[in-house]
Amino acid sequence: MRDYLIWFLGDFAYDPADAAHLLAAYDTLMANPEAKQQFEDAIATYQANIDCDYGALTAQSKKAARLSGVHNHTTDLLLFICMSKHLRALYAERGIDDAIWHNSMSDLKYKLEECKLVRGVRGMFVAFWMPGWFKMTRFALGRLQFEIVDFGREYQKDGISLGKESKVLNMHIPRSGRPLSKELYEDSFARAKAFFGPQLPEGQCTGGKVPFVCHSWLLYPRMNEFVSEKSNVRKFMEEFDILSWDDSDGESLWCLFDTNERNPDRLPTDTTLRRAFVERLKSGGRVGWGYGILFR
């Protein structure tokens, strides 16, 4: 597995300092017999059944962390990198393009960057997010990430009718460093329709339209009060029919600012979007989340 880890870190172009840290942490794990057993048993459990108990896997990862002295955020990231080897083989078995595996597993690097910025640790702090990738229900298709979910509510508009059990494509916008331009997200919608379309119930939507939903701070509808109409983020939000939204008192701020800091006087203002949010907060305004739907 060490050779695979070296290959993975190189192929995904991890920063050399991050790669060296992760490799050293892996060696520390393997040098402790009890930690090694916990870590390798977790990998073996996944290889035997991808629908396993992921909470149990990360519990073993955290136990390995305690035994070895490696930070548990680091052992969690290492665990999923190692599990990605078996996942790649499953993609091949099911005839899924290896480029989709690569795009999907890039999320591990995004989570590393978030963890470094927000927690100051080379690892990940969102292990709960990983099962969708490794159970092969979530896939990265271009700029965005998608999975089929139950809609969970009623919707009737423009001749389209959806119920609580209707299937929709839930989308996620990773912190990839790529712009959220119309060209890129329309490309992702087209890829998702082609990839997931055959799995959606025939005739679910009038006119062959595929429903996409998203719950994110990027869909906060009051952004039109303080974010420029030229902003890619605002343009993306305005593509959606916003079905619900809420003010969050700032718990979503880390997604934009890469910090748990909530004092606007100490938040970074190095981008136009960040400056707009900081000015909003300093003026006593609120920020929050939105949930919306669009059709393609």
N, C-alpha and C positions, 0 to 999 in steps of 0.2 A: 504493500500500500504506500510505502514511502516514495517509491519511484513514481506512482501515480500522482501523489501529492505534488512532487516536484514538477511533473509535466503540467498539471492543472494550473499551478501558480504561474508557470511560464506562459502557457497557452493563453490564459486570460489576462496576461500582462499586469500582474499585481506589482505594486511598487516594490522594489528590491528590499527595502527595509521591512515592509509588511511580510513579504515572502520569507525572509530570513527569520523573523519573529515566529511566524506560524510553524515553520519547519522545526525550529528549536523547541517550541512548545510540544509538537508531536513527538520529538525525540525524548522529551522529559516524560511524557505520558507512557511511552513504550519502555522506558527504563524502570518504571514502577510496576511490578508484576500484577498487583491488585488493580491499579488504574488501567493497565493494559487489558486485563480481562474484562472489566466493565465496558470499556470503549469498544473492544472488538466484538463482545457479545451483542452490543447495540447494533453494530453494523450487520452482524449475522442475522439478527432478528428481522431487520429490514429486508435483507436479501431473501429470506424465507417467505416473507409475506409483506407486500407493500401497503396492505391495509391494516398494518399492525397498530399497536397503541403508541403513538408518537410521544405522548406524555411520559410513558415509561422509558422510551429511548433517551429523552433529554434528562430524565432523572438519573439514568446511568451515566450520561455525560457529566452531569454535575457532581455525581459521586466520584467519578474519575478525576474531576478537577480538585475536589477536596483531598483526595488521596495523594495527588501529585504536586499540589501547590500551583497548578496552572489556573488562570482565571476561568471561571465557568463560561463567560461570554466567548472566550477563545476556544474552549473545548467544544462548545455548541457549533461554532463555525467549522471547526475541523471535522466534526462528526458529519455534517451535511456535505462538506466537500468530498469526504471519503465515500459517502453513500451515493454521490453523483456518478461514481464509476458504474455501479449496477444500474442506475437509472439510464445511463447512456446505452447500455446493452438492451434495455427494455424498449427504448426508442427504436433501435435498429430492428428488434424483433417485430415491432408493430408497424414498421415501415414509415416512421415519422422522420422527416428530414433532420439530419444531424445539426443543421444550422439553427433549427428551433430549439434543440437541446442546448446549444451554445448560448443562444439569446436568453433562454430561461435561466440557465445557471449563472448568467451574468448578474442575476439578482443577488447572489451571494457576495459579490464584490461591492454592490451598492450598499448592502447591509453592513459590510465592513466599514465603508466610508462613513456611514451614519453613526456607527458605534464609536469610531475614533473621535468624531466631532462632538457627539452628544455625551458620551460616557468616558471618553479618554482611554478606551481599551480597544485593542485589536481583536475584534470578535464580532458577535452579533447579540442584540438584546431582544430580538423578536423571533425566537425559535418557534413560537406558537403559529407564526405565519407560514412556516415551511411545508406542512403536510400537503397543501394543494399542489406544490411542485412534484413532490415525491410519490404521491398517489396518482399522479398523471391526470389531474382534473384541471390544473391551471397551466397555461402556456403563454409564453411571450411571443407575440407576433408583430414584428416591427417595433414601433416606439412604445406600444401599450401591452398590457397583460390582461388575459381574459380567462373566465371560467363560467360554466353554465350553472345558474342557480334558480330556485323558485322565486317568482316575483314577490309573493307575499302580500300583495295588495290588489285593489281593483283599479282599472284604468279604462276609460272610454273617451275617445277623442278622435276627430277626423276619420271616423269610420273604423277605427281600430279598437278592439275590445280585448283586454287582458284580465285574467283572474288571478287569485292568490297562487294557484298551482301552475300558472303559465311559466314556461321556461324563458329566461332572459340571459343575455351575456353580460355578466358583471365585469367591469373593467377597472384596472388599477394603473396608476401613472407612476412608474418608478423614478427614483432620483438618479437618473442616468447621466445627467449633464447635457443631454440633447434637448434642443428647443421643442416646445409644444406647438409646433407650427401646424397649420391646416393641412399642408401637404403630407406631413408625417402621420397625423392622426387619421386622415382619410385613408392613407395607405394601410394603416393598421386595421381600420374597420373592414376594408375589402379583404384583407388576409383572414380576419376572424370569421367573416361571413363564409368564405370558402372552406375554412378549416372546420368550423363548428356547424355550419348550415345543415349538413346531412344528419346531425344529431338532434336538431330541433324538430318538434312536432310539425308535420306537414299541415299547411293551412292555418297555423296558429295566428298569423297576422295577415290582414287583407293586403293583397298586392305584392306578396312575397317579401315584405319588409322585415328585417331582423331587428329586434329590440335590444338596445344597449342601455345599461344602467350604471350609475357611478355614485358613490358616496364619498365626498372629499371636501377639504377646505378650498379646493380649486373651484368648487361649485357654489360657494357662498354668494348668494344673489346680490347682497349689498355691496359687492365689489364694484358695481357700476356707479357707486357714490364716490369712490376714492381711487380707483385704478383706471389708468388711461384706456380709452376705447381702442387704442392701437395695440394694447398689450395682448400677446398670444394667450395668456391665461384668461383674460376677460373674454376674448373671442371664443375660446373653448367653452367657457361657462355658458355663453349665450347660445351655443348650439343646442342646449338641453331645455326640455320642459321641466322646470324645477318643481318637484312634487312636495318636498318638505325641506325645511332648513331650521337651523338653530344658532343662537349665539353661544359660544363655547367658553367665554371668559379666558381665552388664551391658551387652552390646552393643546390646540393645534399648531401653535407657533413654532414648535421645534421642527416641524416638517419643512418650514420655510427658512428658519434661521439657524438650523443645526445646533440648537442649544436649548436647554431647559429654562434658560433665563426668561423672565416675564416682564422685567422692568424695561420699558421702552427706551429709557435713557442709556441702557447698556446693550441694546440689540444692535447688530451690525446694519449699516446702511450703504453697503457697497454695490447694490443693484437698484434699479429704478423701482422694482416691485417691493423690495425690502423697505425702501424709503417711503413708499406709499403706505405700507402697513404701519410703519413706525409713526408716521404723521397722523394716521388714523387713531392709533392708540394714545398718542400724546394729547390729542384733542378730546379725549374722553369717549371716542367711538368704540364699537365692539367689532369683533371678528368671529368667524364661526365656520360651520359646515353646511353643505347642501347635498340633497339627494335628487338626482334627475334622471330622465329617460330621453333617449333619442332613437330614431329609426333610420336604417339604411337599407 
